[in-house]
Amino acid sequence: MARPKQLPFTFYAFAEDAPGPIWKHHFDRFWPEYNRWFLRYGEHDRPTYFESMQALERHMPEMVSTWEAMVDLAGGGDYAARFLAQFNPPPLFRGCSQAIYRADEAVMVRSYDYSPYIFDGLLMRSRFNDRAVIGMLDCMSGLLDGINSDGLAVSMSFGGREEFGEGFGVSMVIRYLLECAGDVAEAGELIRRVPVQGAYNLMLIDRAGHFDTVALTPGRDPVFLGDAVSTNHQADSHWPLYEEKVHTHSRYKYLTELVATPGHTATSFAREFLKDPLYHRRFGHGFGTLYDAAFYPGRTACEYFWPDMTWAFDFNTPIGHEYHAIFVDPDGFPSFKKPYDDIYTSKPIPVLQF
């Protein structure tokens, strides 16, 4: 029987100043699968509630009240509280490309390359603390990327290391930076005090046009690179199988040349991410471009876009959208796939199928 080549997927965008009934609705939808993922190696492989709370209080004290509100909405359960803290979660690794370009205005663009079976497709505008934030949710408490009302934008790409350590999931770090920093300098100070669980490259840009790329590695100090391009490796990382599968070095070279090429507008540069070799179609194998995003710090706005659709957001326009995407994989999709079955972790290291 021929494998289906199309997979329908729905993205949702919503606004709540604080976690509320809409957030709870989506949490309740995804919690059974998240709970299964969170406990995949057993309860004792995860930090306790007390350890998770202590880690938040020590490294991200500004986030504790928001975490407590989410835990209450989630029903106050022990597993949900530990999951939402994102301290030492089960390890994950993703793909992704990122770049900053200066033309008629500065723009930071990223692709999110991952499995559609391990993705929620939820975009939220919030104001948990002093700043409003627009970003793509991850694990319900964190963000894959986003921009705040001061004009700081942050996104990430996996750093290409098999090693995982003690620290927070990267999406919780991104949430923390966007909630609590107004520019790249402030974000840099916060980054120094938060341990990370895996290797990631954070890219940041602010309203003044200052930018940086920060290499995060478990157990090491962050390295501030000043680069305008990052893909899925770091200076001394070495994981040949992964690097070959995701074409990290060829994408890095392509993007470096693209950033150095004049003549694009900020928007036309962003749309280059919809083309080969930056746009990936191996959705059924866990490595497809689920969305692209462009962040415009000078006007505190962003776009999430696909080959046939663009969502534009700012901090003044009402949010409440659905986008019914269709992911197309020339190789086809499995006839049945359970959400969160395709979780690539380092325990054990999987055979990379994509």
BADO-987825 format. One record per residue (C-alpha): residue in three letters; x, y, z. Coordinates in nm, 3 decimals, always signed. Layout:
N
   aa        u        v        w
  ALA        X        Y        Z
...
***
This chain:
354
   aa        u        v        w
  MET   +0.000   +0.000   +0.000
  ALA   +0.131   +0.344   -0.092
  ARG   +0.227   +0.566   +0.198
  PRO   +0.029   +0.893   +0.229
  LYS   +0.236   +1.190   +0.119
  GLN   +0.037   +1.459   +0.303
  LEU   -0.015   +1.522   +0.674
  PRO   -0.275   +1.779   +0.789
  PHE   -0.168   +1.987   +1.089
  THR   -0.338   +2.278   +1.270
  PHE   -0.153   +2.571   +1.425
  TYR   -0.330   +2.781   +1.689
  ALA   -0.250   +3.138   +1.797
  PHE   -0.404   +3.285   +2.112
  ALA   -0.354   +3.563   +2.367
  GLU   -0.374   +3.552   +2.747
  ASP   -0.194   +3.799   +2.969
  ALA   -0.158   +3.528   +3.233
  PRO   -0.201   +3.152   +3.201
  GLY   -0.576   +3.104   +3.191
  PRO   -0.855   +2.891   +3.044
  ILE   -0.714   +2.884   +2.691
  TRP   -0.371   +2.777   +2.814
  LYS   -0.538   +2.514   +3.036
  HIS   -0.745   +2.383   +2.745
  HIS   -0.432   +2.316   +2.542
  PHE   -0.242   +2.179   +2.840
  ASP   -0.522   +1.928   +2.902
  ARG   -0.510   +1.824   +2.536
  PHE   -0.140   +1.750   +2.537
  TRP   -0.074   +1.643   +2.895
  PRO   -0.135   +1.267   +2.850
  GLU   +0.137   +1.245   +2.583
  TYR   +0.369   +1.485   +2.764
  ASN   +0.330   +1.283   +3.082
  ARG   +0.419   +0.965   +2.894
  TRP   +0.727   +1.136   +2.749
  PHE   +0.830   +1.291   +3.081
  LEU   +0.825   +0.953   +3.257
  ARG   +0.966   +0.751   +2.968
  TYR   +1.262   +0.635   +3.179
  GLY   +1.068   +0.615   +3.505
  GLU   +0.977   +0.858   +3.780
  HIS   +1.312   +0.832   +3.955
  ASP   +1.496   +0.945   +3.642
  ARG   +1.337   +1.287   +3.683
  PRO   +1.409   +1.552   +3.950
  THR   +1.166   +1.570   +4.241
  TYR   +0.917   +1.850   +4.289
  PHE   +1.140   +2.002   +4.558
  GLU   +1.451   +1.984   +4.341
  SER   +1.265   +2.145   +4.051
  MET   +1.132   +2.426   +4.270
  GLN   +1.474   +2.487   +4.422
  ALA   +1.633   +2.509   +4.077
  LEU   +1.378   +2.768   +3.965
  GLU   +1.416   +2.970   +4.283
  ARG   +1.793   +2.970   +4.249
  HIS   +1.835   +3.037   +3.877
  MET   +1.507   +3.195   +3.756
  PRO   +1.338   +3.345   +4.062
  GLU   +1.134   +3.583   +3.845
  MET   +0.960   +3.283   +3.686
  VAL   +0.846   +3.112   +4.006
  SER   +0.507   +3.285   +4.035
  THR   +0.421   +3.208   +3.671
  TRP   +0.524   +2.846   +3.721
  GLU   +0.306   +2.822   +4.030
  ALA   +0.009   +2.965   +3.838
  MET   +0.059   +2.708   +3.560
  VAL   +0.086   +2.425   +3.812
  ASP   -0.241   +2.533   +3.974
  LEU   -0.418   +2.543   +3.637
  ALA   -0.273   +2.202   +3.553
  GLY   -0.439   +2.057   +3.863
  GLY   -0.154   +2.085   +4.110
  GLY   -0.017   +1.739   +4.035
  ASP   +0.339   +1.642   +4.119
  TYR   +0.431   +1.521   +3.770
  ALA   +0.283   +1.827   +3.601
  ALA   +0.475   +2.059   +3.836
  ARG   +0.803   +1.884   +3.764
  PHE   +0.733   +1.881   +3.391
  LEU   +0.644   +2.251   +3.377
  ALA   +0.963   +2.350   +3.562
  GLN   +1.165   +2.193   +3.275
  PHE   +1.457   +2.113   +3.503
  ASN   +1.646   +1.808   +3.376
  PRO   +1.372   +1.691   +3.137
  PRO   +1.431   +1.390   +2.911
  PRO   +1.685   +1.507   +2.652
  LEU   +1.579   +1.612   +2.302
  PHE   +1.761   +1.735   +1.996
  ARG   +1.632   +1.932   +1.701
  GLY   +1.759   +2.077   +1.376
  CYS   +1.708   +2.444   +1.277
  SER   +1.893   +2.722   +1.092
  GLN   +1.921   +3.085   +1.206
  ALA   +2.057   +3.407   +1.059
  ILE   +2.053   +3.784   +1.104
  TYR   +2.041   +4.019   +0.805
  ARG   +2.054   +4.399   +0.782
  ALA   +1.878   +4.565   +0.491
  ASP   +1.591   +4.815   +0.499
  GLU   +1.558   +4.691   +0.857
  ALA   +1.725   +4.430   +1.073
  VAL   +1.568   +4.084   +1.079
  MET   +1.641   +3.757   +1.256
  VAL   +1.512   +3.452   +1.069
  ARG   +1.492   +3.091   +1.180
  SER   +1.361   +2.761   +1.052
  TYR   +1.225   +2.502   +1.292
  ASP   +1.314   +2.158   +1.161
  TYR   +1.166   +1.873   +1.359
  SER   +0.905   +1.596   +1.366
  PRO   +0.537   +1.698   +1.336
  TYR   +0.460   +1.416   +1.581
  ILE   +0.652   +1.593   +1.860
  PHE   +0.516   +1.943   +1.812
  ASP   +0.212   +2.128   +1.945
  GLY   +0.184   +2.421   +1.703
  LEU   +0.077   +2.674   +1.969
  LEU   +0.167   +3.041   +1.943
  MET   +0.089   +3.261   +2.244
  ARG   +0.097   +3.632   +2.320
  SER   +0.129   +3.684   +2.695
  ARG   +0.228   +3.932   +2.964
  PHE   +0.335   +3.718   +3.257
  ASN   +0.563   +3.988   +3.398
  ASP   +0.648   +4.345   +3.290
  ARG   +0.692   +4.269   +2.920
  ALA   +0.454   +4.128   +2.663
  VAL   +0.589   +3.828   +2.472
  ILE   +0.491   +3.659   +2.144
  GLY   +0.637   +3.315   +2.086
  MET   +0.590   +2.952   +1.987
  LEU   +0.515   +2.742   +2.294
  ASP   +0.717   +2.436   +2.388
  CYS   +0.632   +2.201   +2.676
  MET   +0.358   +2.455   +2.763
  SER   +0.587   +2.665   +2.987
  GLY   +0.875   +2.737   +2.749
  LEU   +0.923   +2.893   +2.407
  LEU   +1.102   +2.776   +2.095
  ASP   +1.151   +3.138   +1.987
  GLY   +0.984   +3.476   +2.025
  ILE   +1.001   +3.851   +2.064
  ASN   +0.907   +4.082   +2.351
  SER   +0.757   +4.429   +2.363
  ASP   +1.101   +4.586   +2.421
  GLY   +1.215   +4.447   +2.085
  LEU   +1.436   +4.163   +2.207
  ALA   +1.403   +3.848   +1.994
  VAL   +1.552   +3.508   +2.079
  SER   +1.561   +3.174   +1.898
  MET   +1.767   +2.856   +1.914
  SER   +1.925   +2.576   +1.718
  PHE   +2.060   +2.248   +1.853
  GLY   +2.436   +2.255   +1.911
  GLY   +2.519   +1.909   +1.776
  ARG   +2.648   +1.733   +2.087
  GLU   +2.550   +1.393   +2.223
  GLU   +2.628   +1.499   +2.580
  PHE   +2.347   +1.613   +2.808
  GLY   +2.392   +1.734   +3.165
  GLU   +2.214   +1.897   +3.456
  GLY   +2.017   +2.209   +3.378
  PHE   +1.703   +2.352   +3.224
  GLY   +1.547   +2.270   +2.892
  VAL   +1.642   +2.537   +2.639
  SER   +1.283   +2.650   +2.579
  MET   +1.250   +2.747   +2.946
  VAL   +1.567   +2.954   +2.911
  ILE   +1.423   +3.133   +2.608
  ARG   +1.101   +3.207   +2.800
  TYR   +1.308   +3.346   +3.087
  LEU   +1.513   +3.576   +2.862
  LEU   +1.208   +3.718   +2.686
  GLU   +1.023   +3.773   +3.013
  CYS   +1.309   +3.935   +3.199
  ALA   +1.552   +4.102   +2.954
  GLY   +1.502   +4.414   +2.746
  ASP   +1.807   +4.392   +2.521
  VAL   +2.096   +4.167   +2.425
  ALA   +2.322   +4.291   +2.704
  GLU   +2.064   +4.217   +2.973
  ALA   +1.993   +3.878   +2.820
  GLY   +2.363   +3.797   +2.825
  GLU   +2.380   +3.858   +3.198
  LEU   +2.085   +3.628   +3.259
  ILE   +2.229   +3.354   +3.038
  ARG   +2.538   +3.338   +3.257
  ARG   +2.337   +3.235   +3.560
  VAL   +2.120   +2.957   +3.413
  PRO   +2.258   +2.603   +3.360
  VAL   +2.138   +2.425   +3.046
  GLN   +2.066   +2.059   +2.996
  GLY   +2.186   +2.030   +2.635
  ALA   +2.401   +2.201   +2.375
  TYR   +2.223   +2.484   +2.193
  ASN   +2.305   +2.795   +1.994
  LEU   +2.095   +3.089   +2.110
  MET   +2.059   +3.381   +1.868
  LEU   +1.953   +3.721   +1.999
  ILE   +1.881   +4.062   +1.848
  ASP   +1.735   +4.379   +2.002
  ARG   +1.566   +4.699   +1.892
  ALA   +1.897   +4.886   +1.867
  GLY   +2.026   +4.624   +1.624
  HIS   +2.272   +4.466   +1.865
  PHE   +2.293   +4.090   +1.818
  ASP   +2.484   +3.787   +1.936
  THR   +2.495   +3.410   +1.907
  VAL   +2.569   +3.223   +2.228
  ALA   +2.697   +2.865   +2.236
  LEU   +2.549   +2.687   +2.537
  THR   +2.695   +2.357   +2.656
  PRO   +2.612   +2.162   +2.974
  GLY   +2.866   +2.218   +3.250
  ARG   +3.049   +2.498   +3.065
  ASP   +3.032   +2.875   +3.064
  PRO   +2.838   +3.022   +2.771
  VAL   +3.049   +3.138   +2.477
  PHE   +2.944   +3.467   +2.316
  LEU   +3.037   +3.436   +1.949
  GLY   +2.903   +3.751   +1.783
  ASP   +2.801   +3.542   +1.479
  ALA   +2.512   +3.624   +1.247
  VAL   +2.461   +3.259   +1.141
  SER   +2.417   +2.931   +1.327
  THR   +2.305   +2.583   +1.237
  ASN   +2.358   +2.258   +1.431
  HIS   +2.719   +2.242   +1.542
  GLN   +2.959   +2.427   +1.768
  ALA   +3.330   +2.503   +1.739
  ASP   +3.453   +2.181   +1.902
  SER   +3.145   +1.959   +1.869
  HIS   +3.191   +1.625   +1.700
  TRP   +2.895   +1.403   +1.614
  PRO   +2.963   +1.295   +1.253
  LEU   +2.648   +1.084   +1.210
  TYR   +2.419   +1.367   +1.319
  GLU   +2.610   +1.634   +1.127
  GLU   +2.585   +1.432   +0.807
  LYS   +2.215   +1.358   +0.852
  VAL   +2.115   +1.723   +0.905
  HIS   +2.371   +1.879   +0.663
  THR   +2.468   +2.131   +0.928
  HIS   +2.798   +2.241   +0.769
  SER   +2.660   +2.287   +0.418
  ARG   +2.366   +2.487   +0.556
  TYR   +2.604   +2.702   +0.759
  LYS   +2.819   +2.773   +0.452
  TYR   +2.512   +2.852   +0.242
  LEU   +2.370   +3.091   +0.502
  THR   +2.705   +3.262   +0.556
  GLU   +2.723   +3.338   +0.186
  LEU   +2.359   +3.447   +0.179
  VAL   +2.405   +3.691   +0.468
  ALA   +2.705   +3.843   +0.287
  THR   +2.503   +3.894   -0.033
  PRO   +2.354   +4.245   -0.067
  GLY   +2.031   +4.325   -0.246
  HIS   +1.770   +4.159   -0.030
  THR   +1.508   +4.335   +0.172
  ALA   +1.450   +4.197   +0.519
  THR   +1.137   +4.022   +0.396
  SER   +1.291   +3.877   +0.079
  PHE   +1.585   +3.747   +0.284
  ALA   +1.342   +3.572   +0.518
  ARG   +1.170   +3.402   +0.226
  GLU   +1.499   +3.245   +0.122
  PHE   +1.438   +3.006   +0.412
  LEU   +1.155   +2.849   +0.209
  LYS   +1.406   +2.725   -0.048
  ASP   +1.660   +2.444   -0.060
  PRO   +1.887   +2.376   +0.121
  LEU   +1.716   +2.546   +0.417
  TYR   +1.365   +2.409   +0.372
  HIS   +1.332   +2.038   +0.461
  ARG   +1.056   +1.798   +0.357
  ARG   +1.141   +1.476   +0.542
  PHE   +0.851   +1.523   +0.781
  GLY   +0.776   +1.153   +0.804
  HIS   +1.134   +1.087   +0.915
  GLY   +1.132   +1.354   +1.185
  PHE   +1.317   +1.629   +0.996
  GLY   +1.081   +1.867   +0.817
  THR   +1.053   +2.245   +0.835
  LEU   +0.745   +2.285   +1.054
  TYR   +0.756   +2.663   +1.026
  ASP   +0.983   +2.957   +0.953
  ALA   +0.984   +3.272   +1.162
  ALA   +1.112   +3.626   +1.106
  PHE   +1.156   +3.875   +1.389
  TYR   +1.171   +4.249   +1.325
  PRO   +1.301   +4.412   +1.646
  GLY   +1.288   +4.769   +1.514
  ARG   +0.908   +4.754   +1.496
  THR   +0.857   +4.484   +1.760
  ALA   +0.681   +4.254   +1.515
  CYS   +0.720   +3.902   +1.383
  GLU   +0.600   +3.668   +1.111
  TYR   +0.551   +3.294   +1.113
  PHE   +0.533   +3.168   +0.759
  TRP   +0.497   +2.864   +0.535
  PRO   +0.512   +2.820   +0.156
  ASP   +0.146   +2.922   +0.118
  MET   +0.072   +3.129   +0.429
  THR   +0.210   +3.410   +0.646
  TRP   +0.100   +3.501   +0.999
  ALA   +0.199   +3.854   +1.099
  PHE   +0.190   +3.957   +1.467
  ASP   +0.257   +4.262   +1.677
  PHE   +0.160   +4.377   +2.025
  ASN   -0.144   +4.580   +1.923
  THR   -0.343   +4.353   +1.691
  PRO   -0.587   +4.096   +1.832
  ILE   -0.470   +3.733   +1.819
  GLY   -0.699   +3.437   +1.765
  HIS   -0.612   +3.243   +1.455
  GLU   -0.593   +2.891   +1.323
  TYR   -0.380   +2.782   +1.029
  HIS   -0.452   +2.446   +0.872
  ALA   -0.120   +2.340   +0.724
  ILE   -0.048   +2.040   +0.506
  PHE   +0.301   +1.899   +0.536
  VAL   +0.411   +1.723   +0.217
  ASP   +0.679   +1.453   +0.228
  PRO   +0.775   +1.300   -0.109
  ASP   +0.876   +0.979   +0.071
  GLY   +0.541   +0.952   +0.246
  PHE   +0.423   +0.930   +0.606
  PRO   +0.367   +0.624   +0.825
  SER   +0.007   +0.506   +0.808
  PHE   -0.020   +0.537   +1.187
  LYS   +0.192   +0.736   +1.428
  LYS   +0.131   +0.794   +1.798
  PRO   +0.220   +1.146   +1.919
  TYR   +0.554   +1.167   +2.099
  ASP   +0.664   +0.819   +1.990
  ASP   +0.934   +0.975   +1.770
  ILE   +1.144   +1.126   +2.047
  TYR   +1.512   +1.141   +1.970
  THR   +1.716   +1.130   +2.289
  SER   +2.065   +1.040   +2.396
  LYS   +1.948   +0.757   +2.621
  PRO   +1.991   +0.547   +2.428
  ILE   +2.129   +0.723   +2.121
  PRO   +1.882   +0.635   +1.846
  VAL   +1.953   +0.539   +1.489
  LEU   +1.897   +0.866   +1.307
  GLN   +1.632   +0.788   +1.050
  PHE   +1.594   +1.128   +0.887
***
